[in-house]
Amino acid sequence: MRVVIAGAHGQVARRLGRLLSSRGDSVAGIVRNPDHRADLESDGVEPVVLDLEQASVEDVAAVVRGADAVVFAAGGGPSSGVERKHTVDRGAALLLADAAEAAGVRRYLLVSSIGVEQARQGTPPGMDPQFAAYLQAKLAAEDHILPRPGLDTTIVRPGGLTDDPGTGRVTLRHGVERGQVPRDDVAAVLAEVLAADKWGEVVELVSGDTPIADAVASLT
C-alpha cells in the first residue's frame, strides 16, 4: 500500500509513518519545513517539502497520484492564531481532498477532534476563542469532505492527546464522551483503519478496553 500523509512531522503523524513503513507500506510525508526531511527519512518515510497553505491543487495532486490512500494529520498548532486554524485545519484539508479527487485517489483518512459538534452552535460560553476556531475549522473540513462522492472518507476524532505509552486498547465509535488517548494508540488506530480498509465512518477515539484490531473490525 502507498500512503501519503499531510502534516507528516506531527507527533501522531510520525508515529503513523513509522508504523506503516515498518509493515512494508510505501509512505510519503508532506512537510512545510525542509529541516524536517531527515526526521522523516529516519522513520522510513519519503519526505515531500510542500507548503499546503500556498500550494495549488495540481502541486498536491502530483504528490498523491498513484497512492492508495491519503491521511490528513496537519494542524496549525496551538499557538498559531485563529487565521491559521482556517488556512490549515480547514483550507489544507480541503486542498488535499481536491487533490486526491483530481489524482483519482478515493481513500481519505481525516484526523479531526473530539467535540467538534460543539462548533455547530458557535463558540460555547467560556471556551477559549482560539480553541473554538480550531473546532469550527475541523468541523467545516468534515462537512465539506465527507459528502464528496469522489472520496471514500473516514473521520477519526481523537480525545485529548497524551504521551503515555499506548495500551493497544481503545473505545472507538460515534458518540463517545470526551476523554484522553495516547498518541501511540491514535497512530495504531489510523494504521489499522488503513489496513482494514474501513471507510465511510465518523468515530470518536478515547482510551478503552477493546483491542484496537477488534475496535476497527467492529466498524460497519
C-alpha positions as CSV (number, residue, x, y, z in Angstrom):
1,M,0.0,0.0,0.0
2,R,1.2,3.5,-0.8
3,V,0.0,6.2,1.7
4,V,0.6,10.0,1.6
5,I,0.5,11.8,5.0
6,A,-0.1,15.5,5.1
7,G,1.4,17.1,8.2
8,A,3.9,14.2,8.4
9,H,6.1,15.7,11.1
10,G,3.4,16.0,13.7
11,Q,3.6,13.7,16.7
12,V,0.8,11.4,15.7
13,A,1.8,11.5,12.0
14,R,5.4,10.5,12.7
15,R,4.2,7.5,14.8
16,L,1.9,6.6,11.9
17,G,4.6,6.9,9.4
18,R,6.9,4.6,11.4
19,L,4.1,2.0,11.8
20,L,3.3,2.0,8.1
21,S,6.9,1.8,6.9
22,S,7.7,-0.9,9.4
23,R,5.0,-3.1,8.0
24,G,6.2,-2.6,4.5
25,D,4.0,0.1,3.2
26,S,5.4,2.9,1.0
27,V,4.9,6.2,2.8
28,A,5.4,9.8,1.6
29,G,5.1,12.6,4.0
30,I,4.2,16.2,3.2
31,V,6.0,18.8,5.3
32,R,6.5,22.5,5.1
33,N,9.8,22.8,6.8
34,P,12.8,21.3,4.8
35,D,14.6,20.8,8.1
36,H,12.2,18.0,8.8
37,R,13.3,15.8,5.9
38,A,16.0,14.0,7.9
39,D,13.5,13.0,10.6
40,L,11.1,11.5,8.1
41,E,13.8,9.7,6.3
42,S,14.9,8.2,9.7
43,D,11.3,7.0,10.1
44,G,11.3,5.3,6.7
45,V,9.1,8.0,5.1
46,E,9.8,9.7,1.9
47,P,9.8,13.5,2.6
48,V,8.0,15.9,0.3
49,V,8.5,19.6,1.0
50,L,5.4,21.5,0.1
51,D,3.5,24.3,1.9
52,L,-0.2,23.4,1.9
53,E,-1.1,27.0,2.6
54,Q,0.5,28.1,-0.7
55,A,0.3,25.0,-2.9
56,S,-2.1,24.5,-5.8
57,V,-4.4,21.5,-6.4
58,E,-2.1,20.5,-9.2
59,D,1.0,20.6,-6.9
60,V,-0.6,18.3,-4.3
61,A,-2.2,16.0,-6.9
62,A,1.3,15.4,-8.4
63,V,2.4,14.1,-4.9
64,V,-0.6,11.9,-4.2
65,R,-1.1,10.4,-7.7
66,G,-0.7,6.7,-7.5
67,A,-1.4,6.5,-3.8
68,D,-3.9,4.0,-2.3
69,A,-4.9,6.5,0.5
70,V,-4.1,10.0,1.8
71,V,-4.1,11.0,5.5
72,F,-4.7,14.5,6.7
73,A,-2.9,14.9,10.0
74,A,-1.8,18.5,9.7
75,G,-2.7,21.3,12.0
76,G,-2.0,25.0,12.6
77,G,-0.7,24.3,16.1
78,P,-1.9,25.6,19.5
79,S,0.0,28.9,19.2
80,S,-0.8,29.6,15.5
81,G,-3.7,32.0,15.9
82,V,-7.2,32.0,14.6
83,E,-6.4,32.6,11.0
84,R,-4.2,29.6,10.6
85,K,-6.8,27.4,12.1
86,H,-8.8,28.1,9.0
87,T,-6.0,28.1,6.4
88,V,-4.5,24.8,7.7
89,D,-7.1,22.8,9.7
90,R,-9.8,23.7,7.1
91,G,-8.1,25.0,4.0
92,A,-5.3,22.5,3.7
93,A,-7.7,19.6,4.5
94,L,-9.9,20.7,1.6
95,L,-6.9,21.2,-0.7
96,L,-5.8,17.6,0.0
97,A,-9.4,16.4,-0.8
98,D,-9.4,18.4,-4.1
99,A,-6.0,17.0,-5.0
100,A,-7.0,13.4,-4.1
101,E,-10.1,13.7,-6.3
102,A,-8.0,15.2,-9.2
103,A,-5.5,12.3,-8.9
104,G,-8.1,9.6,-8.6
105,V,-7.3,8.6,-5.0
106,R,-10.5,7.7,-3.3
107,R,-9.5,6.8,0.3
108,Y,-9.2,9.8,2.6
109,L,-8.5,9.5,6.3
110,L,-9.1,12.7,8.2
111,V,-7.8,13.3,11.7
112,S,-10.2,15.6,13.4
113,S,-11.0,16.3,17.1
114,I,-13.5,15.1,19.7
115,G,-16.0,17.8,20.5
116,V,-16.2,19.3,17.0
117,E,-20.0,19.1,17.1
118,Q,-20.0,21.9,19.7
119,A,-18.9,24.2,17.0
120,R,-22.3,24.0,15.2
121,Q,-23.7,26.4,17.8
122,G,-20.8,28.9,17.6
123,T,-18.4,29.5,20.4
124,P,-19.7,27.8,23.6
125,P,-19.7,30.0,26.7
126,G,-16.4,30.1,28.4
127,M,-14.5,28.3,25.6
128,D,-11.2,29.8,24.6
129,P,-11.7,31.6,21.2
130,Q,-8.7,30.0,19.6
131,F,-9.9,26.5,20.6
132,A,-13.4,27.4,19.3
133,A,-11.9,28.5,16.0
134,Y,-10.0,25.2,15.9
135,L,-13.2,23.2,16.3
136,Q,-15.0,25.3,13.8
137,A,-12.3,24.7,11.2
138,K,-12.2,21.0,11.9
139,L,-16.0,20.8,11.6
140,A,-16.0,22.8,8.4
141,A,-13.4,20.4,6.9
142,E,-15.5,17.4,7.9
143,D,-18.7,18.9,6.5
144,H,-17.1,19.6,3.1
145,I,-15.2,16.4,2.7
146,L,-17.4,13.6,4.0
147,P,-20.2,14.1,1.4
148,R,-17.9,14.1,-1.6
149,P,-18.9,11.2,-4.0
150,G,-15.4,11.0,-5.4
151,L,-13.9,10.1,-2.0
152,D,-14.3,7.3,0.5
153,T,-13.7,9.2,3.7
154,T,-13.3,8.1,7.3
155,I,-13.0,10.7,10.1
156,V,-11.3,9.9,13.4
157,R,-11.9,12.3,16.2
158,P,-9.3,11.6,19.0
159,G,-9.8,12.8,22.5
160,G,-7.2,14.7,24.5
161,L,-3.8,13.5,23.3
162,T,-1.2,12.3,25.8
163,D,2.4,11.0,25.5
164,D,1.6,8.0,27.8
165,P,2.7,4.6,26.3
166,G,0.0,3.1,24.2
167,T,-2.1,0.4,25.7
168,G,-3.4,-1.1,22.5
169,R,-7.0,-0.8,23.8
170,V,-9.5,1.9,22.9
171,T,-13.1,2.9,22.7
172,L,-13.8,3.7,19.0
173,R,-17.4,4.6,18.0
174,H,-19.6,7.5,17.3
175,G,-21.0,9.5,20.2
176,V,-18.2,8.8,22.7
177,E,-17.8,11.1,25.7
178,R,-14.7,13.3,25.9
179,G,-11.6,11.6,27.3
180,Q,-7.9,11.1,26.7
181,V,-5.9,8.8,24.5
182,P,-2.2,8.2,24.0
183,R,-0.8,9.3,20.7
184,D,0.6,5.8,20.2
185,D,-2.9,4.4,20.2
186,V,-4.2,7.1,17.8
187,A,-1.5,6.2,15.3
188,A,-2.2,2.5,15.7
189,V,-5.9,3.0,15.1
190,L,-5.2,5.1,11.9
191,A,-2.8,2.3,10.7
192,E,-5.5,-0.3,11.4
193,V,-8.2,1.7,9.6
194,L,-5.9,1.8,6.5
195,A,-5.1,-1.9,6.7
196,A,-8.7,-3.0,7.3
197,D,-10.0,-0.7,4.5
198,K,-12.7,0.8,6.7
199,W,-14.3,3.8,5.0
200,G,-17.4,5.9,5.4
201,E,-17.0,6.2,9.2
202,V,-17.2,9.1,11.7
203,V,-15.9,8.0,15.0
204,E,-14.6,9.3,18.3
205,L,-11.5,7.7,19.8
206,V,-10.5,7.6,23.5
207,S,-8.8,5.0,25.7
208,G,-10.9,2.0,26.5
209,D,-10.9,-1.8,26.9
210,T,-11.2,-3.1,23.3
211,P,-8.1,-4.2,21.4
212,I,-7.5,-1.9,18.5
213,A,-7.9,-4.5,15.8
214,D,-11.3,-5.6,17.2
215,A,-12.4,-2.0,17.6
216,V,-11.7,-1.2,14.0
217,A,-13.1,-4.5,12.8
218,S,-16.4,-3.7,14.5
219,L,-16.9,-0.6,12.4
220,T,-19.6,-1.1,9.8
